[in-house]
Amino acid sequence: MQHKKHSAGFTLIEIMIVVAIVAILAAIAYPSYTDQMRKTRRADAKATLMEVAQAAERYYTQNGTYAGHDLLYTESPKDSGTKFYDLAPSPIVTDQTFTITATPKNGQASDPCGTLSINQIGTKAASGGTNADCWAR
C-alpha cells in the first residue's frame, strides 16, 4: 500500500498573487491616506488662524488698535511635536488692519493650497488653490 505525502504550505504562485494584491491595495490606499493627512493638517492650521484672528479682535476691542497684539501661537499644530505651518503677521499689523498667514513647512510644504491667510475683516485667502478648495472644506 502506497501512502501519498501531502505537503503543507503555499506555492510560489499563491504567494506572488497575495503580494500583487497587497501591492495594488497599498498603491491605492497610501496616496489617499497622505491626502487626508494633508487636509487634516490644513484644517488645524485654519482653526489656529481663526483663533489667532479672534484674539486680535478681542485685543482691538480692549485697546482700540491691532498694533501691539502678539500672536497666541506661531506654529500649527499648537499642541503636538511636529509643526506643519508657521504663523506670522503679514506684512505688518497696523492700528486698523492685520493679516495673519500660515506658511506650510515640513510634510505640508507640498500642499497645493500653499500659504493660508486671514485679515481683520475675515477675508480668507490661499496662495495656491481656490478658496472653495482650501477654506470651505
Secondary structure, 3 states (H helix, E strand, C coil): CCCCCCCCCCCHHHHHHHHHHHHHHHHHHHHHHHHHHHHHHHHHHHHHHHHHHHHHHHHHHHHCCCCCCCCCCCEECCCCCCCCEEEEECCCCCCCCCEEEEEECHHHCCCCCCCEEEECCCCEEECCCCHHHHCCC
